[in-house]
């Protein structure tokens, strides 16, 4: 009898504990630290956000850790980039998390791409064209104007789930947008020397950044998105870079260094190493400092080369 | 003549003198009266224009005021949020409706739906290999052509199926219904599926990290851990990841010949499974998955009604440097299995042979394990080494060993070539085996949690 009581007690302890409470914070899981930072700006003390990625990862290769399923199981909302950016880990984790509130298209599923006008939307879906994102290039977080859309989507998503805090979210959103607007005006001024400069990156993730600051994304070290290069492709790329006077090679920190260095050296282009997310380098502490760091690193390289 | 001419000139000059001054004096008077008329008219016109201008200025002022009112919320003072008035809201709504009215036809054209859009996601896998074995010699092995289908069924369930065509025929490898909205972190799975026994037992052949299924899994589980039945899984609401699974099946093992799936049986002849799995995040880059599985069959008909115990422990260590996860890493996976059941002394007679002497059964214990280590050197090259040790279920004292170095080359995420050499040391058979495997995925693919 004693044994049965113990077993029952253990089973009872395992049952989900009621977590709803008046002073309980909104439990949010963001896929990348950029979204976690913006969510904190929008919801302030009302929210507790955990990011699955630390910021140093390639967003397409975030490890699918079972501990993430535990976080998602307890989450009230999940905040994601969308456009299939998290395809490699999020759908499976959501399946393992057993949390119907945050499944795709449920209110707790906050997709930050809803206000984004995607670039590079494929006109033909074909694996011969690489690991395509059918809804368009998902790397919009490097464009600060897209940051405003991300903030709006997060405020909308949180308001949808917590209408009682809508006015707070709106007030904080306006404040954050004003802060971003001021920074964007400054960045656009600072970026003038970058106008017309061509860059090559490892993966096609610099397009939004390039467009925003008047630069031109002129190719990638990868043959196609997600497909590693062959020697033939590198030779062709280097030839084209010399012909088109591409002055900059961007190595995103989650991609191999050696090949990017070789390409930069053989073409005489400047090599810059950029984080892709908040937390990618110690200086990129939040979303604003991420853009600051990337822009100033590129500016420094260009001015040095001039 | 001359006098006549002079007279004519005089008359001409006189007429000039007489008429010219009158002309000169008459003109200014008429012009003065005309100018004053025109000036009055002009003044009237100017007055009219002034009025019009005034009206226009008033209108412009009114419009400017309206514009200023409408545009003022869009340029707020930084940090000071402004509220929108109902009139602004109405204006916004009207503008939005107007724009939507304009673009509606093109939106409708772009958003056309078709009944086929409800079709499930479909993927197809081709797995083929060339092999050479010392005794059997060379062969091109068409291993399988496999269709994978998956979709949500309704707000409560999803379904998936794997249909597999091999040289032996076509079969439904999996066809399962999985709940998605049960409370208390529960998931129920039913139909035909790979039961949660161990780790690699629930991998499809083409998803294995090496060419062939480890010998111990082939002997003890007998193929994939397929079972027709039902499984309940529970994610414990703890900080620590812990899943508990319980299942009931006709049998476990795709090639397990102890039980016929089509013949009904007593409850004591089903197989019951229990599994616990956890995950230890040692630090950002290092982790350990641990699992323990136990399958129990109270009465195995062909084993003289004796019970069967099959137990397994699996551990998987992963080194995944976060910033280099796509091109660096290491995985070390090991499983230990133990089988305990009644077996006829000397084993079952081979199929097709008859014997008059009744079979004598004895309790048999058998143990086996495999361990493999695989490194990720780049996005393309994954070398590894597999070690196999497995006792024979009927003759435990005669174990088999195998040593298999291999190299997997990923051309892309959807195409893989694998080279493997195996040195097999089994009783009565010592041989070298060579494999070249080529596997591709067409169409839809998923990164499943089970296959991690």
Interface residues (C-beta under 8 A of the other chain):
Chain A: X14 X15 X16 X17 X54 X56 X57 X58 X60 X61 X62 X63 X64 X65 X66 X67 X69 X70 X73 X74 X87 X88 X89 X91 X92 X93 X95 X96 X97 X98 X100 X103 X127 X130 X131 X170 X171 X174 X175 X178 X179 X181 X182 X226 X227 X228 X253 X254 X255 X256
Chain B: X76 X78 X79 X81 X82 X180 X181 X182 X184 X185 X186 X187 X234 X235 X236 X237 X238 X239 X240 X241 X278 X279 X281 X284 X287 X289 X318 X320 X322 X323 X324 X325 X326 X327 X378 X379 X380 X412 X413 X414 X442 X446 X447 X448 X449 X452
